[in-house]
Amino acid sequence: MKKFFSKLTLLGALMAMLVSVVAGCGGGDGQSAEKKFLNIATGGTAGTYYPIGGAMAEVLNKDIPGMNASAQSTGASVANINMLKEGSVDLAIVQNDITYYATNGTEMFKDNKIEGLQGIAILYPETCQAVTLESTGIKSIADLKGKRVAVGAMGSGVEANARQIMEAYGVTYNDITVQYLSFAEGASALKDGNVDAAFLTAGYPTAAVQDIASQNKVVILPVEVAKADAMIAKYPFYTKTVIPAGTYGIAADVPTVSVMAMLVATNKMNADTGYAVTKAIFSNLDRIQAAHSAAKAITKESATNGMPIEMNAGADKFFKEK
């Protein structure tokens, strides 16, 4: 009898060990469904980054087990790069020119080169839009001399675009009354008559400009092909773009330039997560495109074109798959 109880005790101990091992492997404590928190930096609520980033968060939450992604409104490209550097966000939508500046330590990142940035995907063109009202009589970038111009927030990507576009027309900050306003603020100031023109860089149609056009006759100042070619020769991240007639109620096509919106991570994101994120987004482009018409330009085929930095290994793997 004593030997029987001894065997029973041993059997009980073995069973307990087995249960412990199974629980550890199977995640009985919830480990298999461990939450993955992922913050996506976007931009202002009046722009394109915010709705597109929000749609991306929804897709990731639905398609990746345990994912808890959220999109947050930010100061856009430059702020997003700094947030990636600080580790307060995991993903960010950023203009490709700003990513280029950060990686190479130029422009607003002069003497402040950012290490460890990695690309997930090129998304869609972000069009540089110099907006005014028909009532101002301004018809050209050259006409901005002597005017009050909202050039974007100080040190922002929009501000760099505004400065480079005006440079092509021989206009400097010394020639204008500079107003450092975000494009939401600039649009509001334009509508209220507090500035004569405002620059913004965003996928068109942009909500802030649509709002102005609902009450005013809007004019988009052109960047003619010859000027665009000169800009591209100096700043290779630009591309030529045409804003079609009908956008914002404009009567004819308007030539201008664009940079590209891209999705950026850091080398803290491992390849498995990078792959899962990229696959989820590009397998659900219809959901992303429903958030904003600018996202209709996002394709798997163009997602690595013009990539200015090293790519996340998982994202790279996804795009190389047939």
N, C-alpha and C positions, 0 to 999 in steps of 0.2 A: 504493500500500500504506500509506504514511504517513497519507494522508487517511482510509483505511478504519479504521485503528486510532484515529485522532482521533475519528471518528464513534462507534466502539465505546465509547471512553472516556466520551464525552458521554452515550451511551445508558445506560451503567452508572450514571453519576452521577444521571441522571433517575430510573432505577429505584430507586436507593437513597433518593432524596428521596421517591418515591411510597410506598415501604415505610414510611418514617419517618412520613409523614402518616397512612397507614392505621393504623399502630400507635397513633399518638396519638389518633385518632378512635375506634378500636375498643377501646381499653383493653387492648391486648396486654400491658401491664405490670400488669394487674389493676385498673386504675382504675374500670372499669365495674362491678366488683363490690366497690367500696370499702366497707369496713365502716362502718356507722353505729352508734355506741355510744350506748345510751340507758339511763339508770338510772332506775328507778321506786322512789320512796320509798313504803313501805306503813305498817306498824305492827308491834305485837308479834305473835309467832307464835300467841298464844292468841286473837287477834281475827279479824275478817273481812277487813281490808285485805290481810293477808299472803297468804292463798290466792288472793284475787281478783287482786291485783297480780301474783302468780306466773303465773296463767292468762293475764293480759294479755301478759306478757312472752313466753310461749310462742306466743301468737297472732301477735304482732308478728314474732317470729323466723321463723315459718312463712310468713307472708303478705307480708312486705316484703323484697324482694331486698337482701341485704347487711346486714340488720338484726342487731344483736347487743344485744338488750335483756335486762336483768336486774332482778329485784325484790330489794330489800333490806329486812330488818327494821329498823324505826326506832322512835322514841318517839312516832310518829303525828302528828296534825295540826299542832301548833305547831312541833315539831321539823322537820316536812316543809316548812313555809313557810320556815323559816330555811335549810334546805338548798337550797331553790329560789333563795332570795336569794343564797346563797354560790356557787351554780352547781355544787354537788357532785352534784345530781340534775337530771334534765331533766323528769320528770313526777312528780306526787305525788297520792296520794289524801288528801283533806282534808275535814273537815266544812265545810259551807257557812257556818256561823256564824263559824268561825275565819278563813275567807277574807275574810268581811265585816269582822271586827275588824282584820285585817292591812291591808286596803286602805284602811280608814278611820282607822287609828291609834287604836283603842279597846281596852278590856279589857287583855289581856296584851301588846298591841302599842301601848299608850298611849305617845306620844312616840317611837314607832319604826315609823312608817307604812312599809309595804312597797310600793315602786313596781314596775310592770312585770308583775304577775301577770295571767295570761290563762286563761280557762276553756276546757276541752276539752268536758266534758259533766257534767251532773248524773247521778248514778248510781242510788242507792237510798236509802230512808229509813234513818237510823241512830237506833235507838230508845234513849231514855234509860231505863235500867233501874236501879231502886233495889232491891237484892236483900238479903234477910235470910233467916233460917231460922225455921220455925214455932216452934222451941223458944225463941226469944227473946221471943215474945209481942208483937213489934212489928207493928202492923197499918196504920199510917199514917205519912206523912212527919212529921206533927206529933209522933208518938211518938219521934222521934229525939233529942229534947231529953234531955240527960244521958247519951247513948250514945256509944260509940266508932264513928266512921264513917269509912270509907275513901272519900275524895272524888275520887280520881284523883291523878295526879302533879301536883306544884305547877306552876301556870301552864298546865296542859293544857286541852284542850277539854272533857274530862270534868269537870274541876274547875269550869270556868265553868258547865257545865250543872247540876252538883250544887248550886252556890251559888244559881243562879237558881231552881231548883225548890224548894229549902228556903225561899228568900225568899218564895215564893208562900204558904207555910204559916207564915210568921212565925218561922222557925227560922234563926238566924245561927250563924256559927262560934263565937261566944261561948257558945252553948247546947250545944255538942257537944265531944267530944274528937276533934279533927281528926287523921286519919291520911292523909298524902299518899302514896298508893300507886297504882301503875298497876293497871288492872283485873285483870290476871293475878295481881299481888301481893295485891290486895284480895280476890280470890276465894279465894286460898290462905289468907289470914288469916281470912276468914269461916269456911272449912271447918275451920280449926284452933281456932276459938273466940277468936281474938285481936282481932277486931272484931265489932261487933253488926250492922253493915250495910255494904254497899259499893255505890257508884255506878259504873256503866259505861255507855258510849254506844257501841253497836255494833248491827249487824243481828242480829236474833234468828232462830233460836236461836244463842246464843254458846257456843263450845266450853267456855270457862272456867266458865260457869254450868251447862252440861250435866254437866260433871264433878262439880260440887257436888251436883246433883240426883240423880246416880246413887247417892249415899250418904246424902242428907239430904232432908227435906221442905222445898222452897224456897218462899218467899213473895216475890212481886213487889209492891212497894208502889204503889198507884194514884196517878195524878195526875188527879183528877176533872175533868170537863168545864169546870166554872166556873173552876177554878184554871188549867186549860189556856188558856181564853179570855183570862184576865187576863194570863197570860204572853205570849201571842201579841200582845196589844195593846201590850205593852212591848218585846217581842223578836220582830219579825215573821218571823224565820227559822225559828221553831218551827212544827210542824204537829201535829195531833191524831192519835194512833195507838192501836190496840187490839191488845194481845198476846193471841192467841186461847187459849182453854182447851185444855189438852193440852200446851202448850209448857212444857217443864221439869216436866211432871206437874201443873201448876196446874189446879184444878178448874173455874175460871170465867174468862171474859174479864177482862182488866185494862186499863183506860184509862190512857194515859200520853201523852208527847209525843216527837216525833222532830225531829232536824235531818236534813240530807241529806248523804250522801257525794258528793263530786264529784272529778273529775279535773282537776288544775291544772297548767299549764305557765307559762312566762314568755315575754316578747316576744323571747327569744333563739331560740325555735322558729319556723322560717319556715313560711309557709302551706302549702307542698308537704308538709313533714313532718307538720304538723298534720292535713292532709287524709288522708294515708296512714294515720296512726295511728288517726284516728277511724273511717275506713272499715273498717280491719282489725278493730277491736274490735266495731263494730256489725254487721259482716257475719258475725261468729262468736260471737254471744251464747250459743249453745248450749254452747260450750267454756268460756266465762266462768261460766255458770250451773252447770256441772257441778262447779266448784270450791267453791261455797258457795251454799246456798239463798237467802241474802240477795240474790244477784245476779239472781234471777228477777224482781225488780222493775225491772231496767234495761230501758228501752225507748227506741227512737229517738224516739217520740212525746213522751216526757216529759223528754228529755235537755236541754232548754233551760229547762224550767220552774223558776223560782226561781234562775236564774243570777245571782249577786250581783256579778259583775265582767264586764269586757269579754271577749269571746271571741276565741280564735285565729281568724284569717281563714279558714284552711283548714277548721277544724272547723265554723265558721259556714256555709261553702260547702256542706259535706257535708249538714248538717241542712236546708238550704234546697232541696236537690235533691229532685225527685219520686221 
